[in-house]
Amino acid sequence: QVQFVESGGGLVQPGGSLRLSCAASRNIVGITHMGWYRQAPGKQRELIASITSLRSTNYADSVKGRFAISRDNAKNTLYLQMASLKPEDTAVYYCNTVTAITSAWGQGTQVTVSS
């Protein structure tokens, strides 16, 4: 089972940008569908961005036009470029497969948007 380690989170002011990274424990070429999820305090974890092995992407309405997901198969890494951040983007961000049964969840990376 593949394992993921997320990084790149932090405290940023509204309107700012961050780039999250997700390193996989093995080659991701064979992982057809990967995604970024987030969980805000008191809320359920939600899928916000996904990318297929053919680089087809999909976004939740809440982040569309502000976030961009990408993958580097050579580095076994998934990225999430976030721009125009809002306080409501504050959450712990996770990456994982987008499948009926996901891999084990990593520790995530905290993103806090506040002035």
N, C-alpha and C positions, 0 to 999 in steps of 0.2 A: 504494500500500500504506500502510495506516495505521501510524503510529508511536506508541509509548507512552512516557511518562516517569513513573516511580514516585517517590513521596516519602512522608515521614512516619515512616520507620523510626527506630530508636534503641535505646538501652540502657534496659531497664525491669526492675524487680524482679518476681519471681514474684508472681502475683496482680494485677499491674498491667494497664493498658489502653493501647492505641495506636489511632490512626486513620490508615490508609494511604490515599493518593490516587493516582490514575492519570489523567494528562491525555493525551488522544488528540490527534493532529495534525489530525484532521478530525471532521466530524459523525459521531456514533456512532448516530444514530437507525436507520440501516440495518444496523447490526451486530446480528444476531439473538441471538447467544449470546456472552457475554463472561465471563471468569473471572479469578480470582487463583490463581496457582501459587506454590509455594515449593520451594527447593532447599537442603537442609541439607548440611553438609560430608560428603563421601563418599557422598552419596545422590543418586538421580535426582530430577529435577524432577517434582513431582506437582501435580495440580489439586486444590485444596482447597475452592473455592467458585465457583459459577457463577450467572449470572442471565440470563434471556432478555429480549427486548424487551417481553414482557408482564409482566415483573417476577416471573416464576416463579424460585425459587431452589433450589439444591441444595448440599449440603455433605458433605465427607468426614467419616467418623465421628470422626476425631481432633479436629475443630474444631466439630462440631455442638453447638449450645447455647451456644457461647462467642463465635463469630465471626458477623458479619452483613455481607452484601454488599449494596450498593445502587449505583444508577446515576443520574446527573443528565444527561439528554440535552441539556438547554439549555446546560450547562457542558462538555459533551463529557468528562465525568469519571466514573470508576468509583471506588468507595470500599470499604474493608474496615475495619469496626469490630471491634477485637479486645479481648476482655476475659478475665479470669481466666487470664492468660498463664502458660505453663509453660516450664521450661527447654527442653523438647523442641520448643517452637515456634521456637527459634532457627534462623534460615535467612535466605536472601535471597529476598525476595518480589517476584514479577513479575505483571504483568497482560498479558492477551492475549485474542485471540478463542478461542472453543472450537470449533474446526473441524479438519478433517483436516489442513489445511495452515494453520498459524498465520502471523501477521505476524512480522516480525523482532523478536527479543527486545530489550527495553530493558536498561538497566544494572541495574535492580532497586533495591530498597531493603533495607538490612540491618536485621534485627530480632534483637536479642540479649536474651535473658531470663536474668538472673543476679542473684544477691544480692551 
